[in-house]
Amino acid sequence: MLHSGIDLHKRDLVVTTVDAAGQPVKTARLRTTRPAVTAYFASLSADRTDQRAVVESTATWYWLADLLRAEGIALTLG
């Protein structure tokens, strides 16, 4: 199981992913675009059901929630 924490801003986001043991897997600063976010999660694992993410509550979190859910990634709003 992979867990990703997302710090979402207007123009970019920072995402850090850890494995089930809490060991860092990957960290990146991305543009807030659908292709950039999709590519990040695709690079982690082909099995999206093995991925979980959390994002802070901001005024612009809806598009990210829609995108990740469409990709099969469980998202929690923090």
C-alpha positions in Angstrom: 0.0 0.0 0.0 1.3 3.5 -0.9 0.2 6.6 0.8 0.6 10.1 -0.7 0.2 13.4 1.1 -0.6 16.4 -1.1 0.0 20.1 -0.4 -2.1 21.8 -3.0 -1.5 25.4 -4.1 -2.9 27.4 -7.0 -0.1 26.8 -9.5 1.7 23.8 -8.1 1.5 21.1 -5.6 3.9 19.1 -3.5 3.3 15.4 -3.1 5.2 12.9 -1.0 4.5 9.2 -1.1 5.5 6.6 1.5 5.1 2.8 1.6 3.3 0.7 4.2 6.3 0.9 6.5 6.4 4.7 6.2 9.5 4.7 4.1 9.7 7.5 1.5 9.1 6.3 -2.1 8.9 9.6 -4.0 8.5 13.3 -3.6 7.8 15.9 -6.3 6.7 19.4 -6.9 4.3 19.4 -9.8 2.3 21.9 -11.9 -1.4 21.7 -11.0 -2.3 20.0 -14.3 -4.1 16.8 -14.9 -1.3 15.3 -17.0 1.3 16.1 -14.4 -0.7 14.5 -11.5 -1.7 11.5 -13.5 1.9 10.9 -14.6 3.1 11.1 -11.0 0.7 8.4 -9.7 1.2 6.3 -12.8 4.9 6.2 -12.1 4.3 4.7 -8.6 2.3 1.6 -9.4 0.2 0.1 -12.2 -2.3 -1.0 -9.5 -4.1 2.1 -8.5 -6.1 0.3 -5.8 -2.8 0.0 -4.0 -2.6 3.8 -3.6 -4.2 6.2 -1.1 -3.9 9.9 -1.0 -4.9 12.8 1.3 -5.2 16.4 0.5 -5.8 19.5 2.6 -9.1 21.3 2.3 -8.6 24.3 0.0 -10.9 26.2 -2.3 -9.5 24.3 -5.3 -9.4 20.7 -4.2 -12.4 19.5 -6.2 -10.6 19.0 -9.5 -7.9 16.9 -7.8 -10.6 14.7 -6.1 -12.4 14.1 -9.3 -9.1 13.3 -11.1 -7.8 10.8 -8.5 -11.1 9.1 -8.0 -11.4 8.6 -11.8 -7.9 7.1 -11.7 -9.1 4.6 -9.0 -7.1 6.3 -6.2 -8.8 6.6 -2.9 -8.7 10.3 -1.7 -9.3 11.6 1.8 -9.9 15.2 2.4 -8.0 16.5 5.5 
